[in-house]
Amino acid sequence: MGLRAVPVQVGDGDPHATVEQCVEAGLVAWDPGFRLAAGTVHGELAIIIEMVDRLINDAAATGDDSCAMRVSVLCELLSSAAGERGRAIRFRLDGAIDEAMACESASGDDIDRAASVLDDRKWE
C-alpha cells in the first residue's frame, strides 16, 4: 500500500510530534496549513462532522427506521475502518507487518461495506 512507519522522538508530555521532529526522524517536511481542493485537512474534518450531523438529523426527521439505520451502519463502518487503519499504523511501528496488513485489509473491507450501504435506490 505504500505505507511505512517511522519512529519519531517527541518531547516529554507532548501528544504529537512537530514537523521539525518528523524531519529530524528523516521524513520530508510538510506544510501544516496544506490546503486540499476545498480547504485545510482540519476544515475538511469539520465539514465531515457537520455533514454526518445533518445526515443523522435528516434520517431521524424522516421517521423512516431504514434510513436512520443505514446512517448508523455507515457511521459505524467508517469508524471501524479508521480504527483498523490506526491499528495497522501501530503494528507497522512495532514491525508486525502481517498484523498491519490484516488491519489494512479489514479497513478496506469496512470501507467497501460502507459503500455498499449506499448501493440502493432508496437513497435517490
C-alpha positions in Angstrom: 0.0 0.0 0.0 3.0 2.3 0.1 2.8 2.9 3.9 5.7 2.9 6.2 6.1 3.6 9.9 8.9 5.9 11.1 9.5 6.3 14.8 9.7 10.0 15.8 11.0 11.3 19.1 8.5 13.7 20.7 9.0 16.0 23.7 8.0 14.9 27.2 4.3 15.3 27.6 3.8 16.3 24.0 0.8 14.4 22.5 2.0 14.8 18.9 5.3 15.3 17.0 6.1 18.6 15.4 7.0 19.0 11.8 10.6 19.6 12.9 10.7 16.4 15.0 9.5 14.5 12.0 12.2 16.0 9.8 14.8 15.0 12.4 13.5 11.4 12.1 14.1 11.5 8.4 10.7 12.5 7.0 10.1 15.2 4.5 8.7 18.5 5.9 5.1 19.4 5.0 3.0 22.5 5.4 0.6 22.1 8.3 -1.7 24.6 6.6 -1.8 22.4 3.5 -4.9 23.1 1.5 -7.0 20.4 -0.1 -9.2 21.3 -3.0 -11.9 22.5 -0.6 -9.8 23.7 2.4 -7.4 22.5 5.1 -7.4 19.0 6.5 -8.8 20.3 9.7 -11.5 22.2 7.8 -12.3 19.0 5.8 -12.8 17.1 9.0 -15.1 19.8 10.4 -17.2 19.6 7.2 -17.4 15.8 7.6 -18.7 16.2 11.2 -21.3 18.8 10.0 -22.4 16.5 7.2 -22.8 13.5 9.4 -24.7 15.6 11.9 -27.1 16.7 9.1 -27.5 13.1 7.9 -28.3 11.9 11.4 -30.9 14.7 11.9 -32.4 14.2 8.5 -32.7 10.5 9.0 -34.4 11.0 12.3 -36.8 13.6 10.8 -38.0 11.2 8.1 -39.4 8.8 10.6 -38.0 6.0 8.4 -36.3 3.4 10.6 -34.5 2.1 7.5 -32.9 5.5 6.7 -31.8 6.0 10.3 -30.3 2.5 10.5 -28.4 3.0 7.2 -26.8 6.2 8.5 -26.0 4.4 11.8 -24.4 1.4 10.0 -22.5 3.8 7.6 -21.0 5.7 10.5 -20.1 2.6 12.4 -18.3 1.1 9.4 -16.4 4.3 8.7 -15.4 4.4 12.4 -14.3 0.8 12.3 -12.3 1.4 9.1 -10.5 4.3 10.8 -9.8 2.3 13.9 -8.4 -0.6 11.8 -6.2 1.8 9.9 -4.9 3.2 13.2 -4.1 -0.3 14.5 -2.3 -1.0 11.2 0.0 2.0 11.8 0.8 0.9 15.3 1.6 -2.6 14.1 3.9 -1.2 11.4 5.7 0.9 14.0 6.2 -2.3 16.1 7.4 -4.2 13.0 4.4 -6.5 13.0 3.9 -6.4 9.2 1.5 -9.4 9.0 -0.8 -7.9 11.6 -0.6 -4.5 10.0 -1.6 -5.9 6.6 -4.5 -7.8 8.2 -5.7 -4.5 9.8 -5.3 -2.7 6.5 -7.4 -5.4 4.8 -10.1 -5.1 7.5 -10.1 -1.4 7.0 -10.6 -1.8 3.3 -13.4 -4.3 3.9 -15.2 -1.8 6.2 -14.9 0.9 3.5 -16.3 -1.5 0.9 -19.2 -2.4 3.2 -19.9 1.3 3.9 -20.0 1.9 0.2 -22.5 -1.0 -0.2 -24.8 0.7 2.3 -25.3 3.4 -0.3 -25.9 1.0 -3.2 -29.7 1.1 -3.1 -32.4 3.1 -5.0 -33.9 4.1 -1.6 -31.2 6.8 -1.3 -32.2 8.5 -4.6 
